[in-house]
Amino acid sequence: MPNSLKDLLRKFLIWKYKHISERQFIYISSAIIGLMAGLGAVTLKNLTHLIQQLLEGELIKEIHQAFYFIFPIIGFFLVLLTIRHIVKKKVGHGIPSTLYAISKLKGIMPRHQMWASLITAPLTVGFGGSVGLEGPTVATGAALGSNFARFFHLNQTTRTLLIGAAAAGAMSSIFKAPIAAIVFAVEIFSLELTLVSMIPLLLASITAILTSYFFFGDDVLLHFKLQDKFELNDVLFFVLLGVVSAAASIYFSKVYFAISGFFKKIKNPYQKLVIGGLLLGIIVFFIPPLFGEGYETINNVLRGNVLKVVTNNIFHTTTDNYVVIISLLVGLILFKIIATSLTFGAGGIGGIFAPTLFTGSVTGYVFAMIMNHSNLFSHQLSLTNFAMVGMAGLMAGILQAPLTAIFLIAEITGGYELFVPIMIVASISFIVTKKYIPHNIYAAELAKKGQLITHNKDKNVLMLMDVDKVIETNFIILTPEMKLGEVVKNAVSKSSRNHFPVVNEDNEFIGILTLDDIRSIMFETKLYDKVCVSGLMQSVPEVIDYDKDTMEVIMNKFITTVAWNLPVIKDGKYFGFISKSRLLTAYRRKLIDVTN
């Protein structure tokens, strides 16, 4: 930062300290961040649409179908080149990278994340990647919020709040759903919903949606018109739809994890690109509705125009046979999930929201269609209503965010008259899916490593603690061959500690020697050359593994062993000790910090 800018910032901070309270500055910052997140969403959307318009131009219009096969590979190749030669750093997937920053990096997000997704996401989606723009938009907004807070030297708690405000702003701008955006920030990022946090989230959400209205007018993302009112007779069918949505959510998650695991084994990025790009190209060549985000398909389903969807294939199949139509729609569900997973596996940058809405709308429509043609019930279901409610079911299951699903679907479709069935389907889908898939797609990897922030305050405090700050290394190390005299002369007399680690020649921890172990003989000089450490040392009840144990695991080891000190092993070697008193002191300080 240039000295002139530093001086200007210093003068501003002094002025702010004198004239603006901390809370007022947070409110102002939230509004600014909401505006920035809204502009980021507008930029992402416009760049993506620009690329899609160029690809559908007159130059290749006549042979556009053939180019479906090659577009994804070109997009992934451009993304890889951009990351390697322009960004030159890893571009994390939107919401998981934001969750990781909150959980383990004290809310600090890399500066390149503010603009990297603005390039890579449009290239991915514009060239046919079967993902959405929501995740990259949230990541861009969150990075803006994080770095804004860092620029003005705001603390970790405020930084996390502004990240949540930016995420709410991004979602509000994309979907024009300000209330659902706030619920999303609280539910996904585990923010405390208090009056202190509510106002910044509201301000960010409001400024972001106003930005979206300024650039896009009152155009909405999803078009739904209620044609049939909710009837009490439909309740049982909505319960069944909740179960079906859970099954589809479990399938989605399992396929996503399986394909992600397959691509993680491939170390060469170009190999990933070719395999993922070719497979995705084949899928979208035969099933064009899977090209890109898929909102056009979602809107057709919500309007009941499924014939326009199922006839959009390489064979241009036209049929009125409901069995064929249902089969083609089920194929869309199955292959959309595969196409989305391949896009991420091949190195594409995008979000999971759009694929979730796509899958949910088709699932709901297919379910209602099967019920109507089963001849088991005289009652006819509204196909479009079930399509709309199905989106909430898949979102509650896949994202494991039932409140976000309820408010978002109701808000973006104007379907508040179906609020009760939305609640029924979302609740059942979430409960059933949670039993089989413990963590959503965003959080699975972080949860495995114990790095996932949740609404459990105790666990959050432990996770936010820095293990390096509680490890003590200033101990005198002993070896098993050392004589008692040497221990008294070179260890006991020179240390204020009452215990000493014992290691072998490879620095591997093998035991501990305490003052209590030698207190009765430490002044018996005739034993100084006869007694060795190996005959005096004792084992420890538990060992802390620096590379594997989380702070929660460490705390549990102290509780179960009732020990006051436990050794720490790093890379298989002795590293230091953690004392219970030091650990509890650090816990209390972090608890105060998080609470404030």
N, C-alpha and C positions, 0 to 999 in steps of 0.2 A: 504494500500500500504506500503510495507517495506520501512524503512528509506533509505536503500541503493538505492532503485529504485527511491525514491523521490529526493534524491541528484543527481542522474544521470539525471532525468528528468529536474531538475532545471538548471543543467549545460547545458543541450541541449537547453533549452529555451533561456538561456542567449546567447549561441552561435548562435542560430537561429536569435535572435533579432539583433545581430551584423552583420551577414553575409548573411542572406536570407530575402528578402522582404516578406511582408504578401502575396502578390499576387503570388510570386514564390512558397511559401510554400503551398498555396491552390492548385496550379497546381500539385505539387509533391504528395500532399495528394489525389487528385482526381485520379491520376494514381494508387496509392497504393490501394485505396478503390475499384476501378474498378477491380483490380486483386483479391481482397478479395471477392467481389461480384461474380465474375466469378467462383472462387473456391467453393463458397457456392452453386451456381447453379449446378456445376458438381457433388458435393457431394449429393445434393438432388436427382438428376436424377439417379445417380448410385445406391444409396440406394434403391430407388423405384424399379428400374429394378431388383436389387438383390432379393428383396422380391417377386416380381412377378415370377422370375425364380424358386425360391424355392417352391412356391405354385404350379407351373406347372411341378414340377419334377416327376420322375418315381414313387415315392411312392404313389401319388394320381392321376396319369395320367388317369387311367382307370375309376375312379369315379369322375373325376374333375367336371363334370356338376352338380352333386349333391352338391358339396362343394361351388358352387356359392351362395347357399342359406345362408351358415353359415359364409363365409369369412368376409363380412362387419361387422357382430356383433363382431367377434374376433378382427378385426382392431379397431373398436370404443372402445372396452374394453381395449385394449392395450394402446390406446391414453389416455383414462381416467386414467389408472394406471400410465402412464408416467407423466401426468400433476400433479397428486396428490402426487406421491411419489418420483419423480425425479426432476421435475421442481419446484413443490410446489408453483407455482404462475399461475395466469391466462395467457393463451397464446391467445393473440388477433388475429383476422383474419387479414391477411397481410396488404392490402392497407388501410382499414378503421383505423386500429391501427396506421399506419404511418401518415395518415391524421390528426388523433386526436393529435398525438405527435407534429406535426407541428403547429396545430391550438391552442392548449391549454397548452401544456407542454414545450413550448419554444424550440421545437426540441429535447427534451430529451427522449430517448427511453430506457426502462429497459434493463439491461445487459443480462438477460436470453433470451431475444428475439433474441439474436445473434445465439443461438444454439438450442433453443426449437423447432423451426419449422423444423430443420434438422432431428429431430427424429419423431415428430408427423405427419408431412405431408407425408413422405414415408409410415408410418404405415396406414394412411388413404387411400391414393391412391393405395398403393401396395396390400392392402386387398380388393380392389374393390370400394372404395369410388368414386362416379361419379363426381369428381372435378379435377382441374389441379394443377400444381406445381408452377404456375407463382406468385400467391399472396404470398405464404410462402417464395419464393425466393426473392421477392422484400422486404418483411419484414425483412428477414435475412440481406440482403445487407444494407437496411436503418438503421437497428440497429447497424451494424458495422460502418457505416458512422457517426452516432450520437455519439457513444461511442468513436470513434477515435477522433472526434472533442472535446469531453469532456476531453479526456486524455491530449490533448495538449492545453487545456484552450482557445479554439477558441470561438468567440462570437456567439450569437443566429443566426445572419444573415448568417454567414459562416457555422454554423452547419446545417441550413436548406438547404443551397446550396449543402453541402456534402451528405445530405440525398437524394437529388434529383439526384446527381451524382451516388450514389450507386444504386438507383432504375433504372437509365438508364443503368448502368453496368449489373445489373441482367437481365433486359429484353434483352439487346444486347447479353448476353451469351446464354440465353434460345433459342431465335429465330434466332440468327445470323442476326440481323437486326439493325445495329448501328444507322442509321438515324431515324428509327421509334422509337427506344428506347429513343432518345433525345426528340422527339416530345411527347412521352408518359410522360416523366418526367415533361415537361413544361405544358402539357394539364391537367394531372391528379392532379399534386401537385401545380398547379397555380404559377409556378416559373416565374420570370421576364426574358424574353428572350433578354438578352443584350450581348455585347461582353464579359463582365466580367463573366457572367454565362455560356456562350456558350463554352468557352475553357475548363473549368472543366468537363462539360458534355461530350464533345468530348473525352477528355483524358480517362475518366472513361469508356466510351462506347468502345473505341479502345482497351484498355487493357483487358477488359472483353471478347470481341469477340476473341482476340488473345488467351486468356486462353482456351476458348471453342474450338478453332481450334486445340490447342495443345493436348487436351484430346480426342476430338471426330472427328478430321479430318475435311473434308469438307462435312460431312453428314449433310443434312438439315432436318428440322422437318417435313415440308410438301412438297410433291412431286407433282408438277404441270407442265405439258408440254402443251404449247399453240398449239392447233390443228386447231382452227378456228380463223381467225382474226376478229377484231371488225368491224361491218358494220353499216352504218348509219341507215339502216332499223331496227336495234335492239334497237334504242334509246327509242322508246315508251315502249318496253318490259322491259327495264332497269328501266324506270320510274315506271312502275307497280310493278317491283320487289322491288323498294324502299318502296312503300306503303305496300306491303306484309311483307317486313322485319320489318317495323314499327309495324305492327299488331303482328308479332311473338315476337318482343321485348317487347311490352306492355304485352302480355300474359306471357312471361318469368318473367318480373318484378312483375306482380300481383301475380302469383303463388308463386314466391320466398318470397314476403312480407307476403302472407297469411300463408304459411307453417312456416315461421320464427316466425310469431306472435303466431301461435298455440304452437310451442315448447317453446316459452318464458314463456308461462303460466305454463309450467311443471317445477317445482322447483327441483325435484329429478333427478340428472344426470343419474342414472342407469335406471330410467324409460324412460328418453329421449333415452338412448342408445338402450334399448330393442325395443321400438316402432319404432324408426327410422331405426335401424338395421334390424328388421324383415321385414318392408315394403320394404326397399331397397333390401334385400335379395330376396324377392319374385319377384321384378321387374327384377333384373339381372338374376335370375334363368330362367325366361321366355324369357328375351331379353338380351342375353350375350353381344352384342355390347355396352351396357351401363355400363359394368364393367370397372372401372378405367377411365383414361383420355379420351380415345376414338380416339387417333390419327391414329390408324390403320384403323378405320372406315372412318375417314376424308380422308385419302389418297386413300382408295378404291373408295370413291365417286368422288374425284378429277380425278381419272383415268377412271372413268366411270364403275367401277366394282360393280355396286349396287346389282347384283344377289348374290355376295359373302356376301354382308351385310344382305340382307333380308332373305337369307337361313340360317343365323347363329341364329337359335332360337331352342327352345326345341323340336319343331316338325320337324325341318329340311325341312321346306316347300320349294318345288321347283316349280316355276311357270314362265310362260312367259306372263301371263295376266297382262297388264299394270295397270289395276284397282287394282288388288291385290298388285302389287309392290308399287303403289302410296299409298295405304292404310297402308302398312307396314312401309313405309318411314315416313308418317305422324305420325304414332304411335311412331316412334323413336323420332321425334321432341317433341311430347307431353310428353312422359315419361322420356326423358332425363332431361327436366326441373324439373320434379317432383323428379327424382333420385338425381339431384344436390341439390335441396332444402332439401331433407331428409338427405343427407350426412352432410350438415351444421347443420341442426336441431338436429341431433343425437350427435353432438359434434365433428365431423370430422374437420380437418384442411386442407384447400386447397384453390385453386384459381378459379376464374370464367371465365378466359380466354378460357381454353380448352372447357368447355361446350358451350361457346358462339360460338367458331369456329365450333364445332360439329353441333350445331343447325343451324348455318348459312349456312354451306355447304349443308346440307340435304334440307333446305328450298329452296335454290337457284336451286338445282337439281330438286326437286319436281315441283317447279313453271314452269321451262322450259319443263319438261315432260308433264305437264298438257296442256301447250300451244301447244306443238307439236301434242298432240293427241286430241285436241279439234275440229279439222277439220274446225276451223273458219279462220285460216290463212294458206296460202300456204307456207309462210316463215318458215323454220325450224331453231330452236334455238340450239346453242351449249350447251349441257347439262353440260359439264365440266366447260365452261366459266361462266355460271350462278351459278354453285356451288361455284366457287372461289369468284365471286363478291358478292354472298350471305353472305359470311363470313364477308365482310366489312360492309354490311348492318346491320347485327345483332350486330356487335361490336359497330358501330356508335350509334345504338339504345339503347342497353342494358348498355353499358359503358358510353354512351353520350360523346364519344371522337372521333368525326369524322376524325380529322386529324391523330390521331393514327391509326384508322381503315384504312384510305387510304394508308398511308405509310407502315404500317405493312404488310397488305395483299399483296401489290405490291412487297414489299421487300422479304418476306419469300417465296413467290411462284415464284418470278422472272417474275411476270405478269405485267411488266410495259407497255406492249402493250395494256393492258386493263385499263390503268390509267383513261381514261375519263369515262367509265361506272362505275368504282369503285367510282369515285367522285360523279357521278349522284346518285347512289344508297345510298351511305353513307350520302350525304347531305339530301336527302328526308327522309330517315329513321330517322335521327337525329331530323329534324324539326318536323315531325309528332309525334314521340315518346315524345319529350320534352313538347309538348302541354298537354299530358295526364299523363306523369310521370315526375314531375319537377326535381327530382334528381336521379342520378344513384344508383345502388345497394351499391356501396362503400360509398356514401355520404349521403344517406337518413336519417340515424339516427343522424348524426352530424348536418345536416341541420335543423332537427326538434328542436334541442337544441340551434341553433344559433352558432354552433362551427365549421362551415365549412369554410375553407379558399378558396377564389375564386380569380379571376383576378381583382376584384374591390378593388383597393388599400385602399380607404376610409374605406370600411367595414372590410378589413383585419386588418387595424391599430386598429380600435375599438375592434375587436375580440381578438387581441393579447394583449390588455391592461388588466392589473390586477385590478379588481374592488376593492380589499382590499387596494390597494395603494392610492385610491382617497377617501376612506371613513374616515371621522374624527369622533372620539368618545369622545373627551375631552370637552363635554358639561355638564353644570350643569342641572340636571333633576328636573323638577317641578311636583307637583301633583295638581289637580284641587282644593283641599281644602286649599292650602297654602294661607296665608294672604299677602297683599301687603307689609307690613313691613318686613315679613320674606323673601320675594323675593328680596327687596332692600338690606337687610342686608347680606343674605347668597348666593345670586346669582349675582345681578348686581354689587355689590362692589367687588366681588371676581373673576369676569370673564372678559375677554377681548372680549367676544362675544357679539353680539347685538341681539341674539335670543336664546330661550331656549325651549327644547322639554317638552311637558306636557304628562305624562303617568298616567294610573290608577294603582291600587294596584297589578294588574297582569303584570305590565310593558308593557301594550299595548299602543301604541301611539294613543293619542286622539286629539292632537292639538299643537299649537305653540304660544309662547308669545314673542313678540319683544319689544325692547326698545321704539320703536315708539308708541306701545300700552299703555305704562305707563309714557311716557316722561312728559306729562302735569300734572300728579298727583303724581309722584314719590317723591316729596318733601312735599306733603300734609300729615303731620304726623297724623292728625286727621282721615285720611282714612285708616291708616295702619292696624287697626283691623277690619275694616268694609268691605273692598273690597277683594274678593277672586279671585284667578287665573281663576276659571271657568267663571267668568263674564268678564274677560279681554282677554282671549285667542281667537285665530282664527283658522279656519281650513286651510289646505294647498291645493293648486290646484292639487297636484299629489303626490303619494307615490311610492318609489322605492322598489320593492320586490327583496331582495338579492338572493332568491332561484330560481326565475323565469326570472327576467329581464336581458337581455344581455346588453352589453355596447352600442350597437346600439339603443336599446329600451330606455336606460337611456338618451342618447344624444337627442333622439327625444322628450322625456318628457320635457327636458329643453327648447327645441326649441318651442314646442307648448304652454307651460305654461309661457314662458318668466320669469321664476323664477330664482333667484340667488342661492337659497339653497333648497334642497329637502330631506326629511327624508328617512332613509333606515329601512325597516322592515325585520327581519330575524326570521324565524320560528314563525311568527305572533307577535313577540315582537319588541320593539324599539331597534335599533342597533347603529344608528349614523346618520350623515348627509353627503351629497355630495354637494360641491359648484361648481358652473359653472366655476369659475376661476381656481380652482384646476383641474377640469376635462379637460379643454382646454389646460392647461399647460402640463398635462400628455399626451394628444393627440399629441401635437406638438413634444414632446420629442420622443414618439414612432414613429411618422412619419419620423423624422430625422434618427432614428435607422434603420427602415425598408428600407428607401430609400438608405442609405449607404450600 
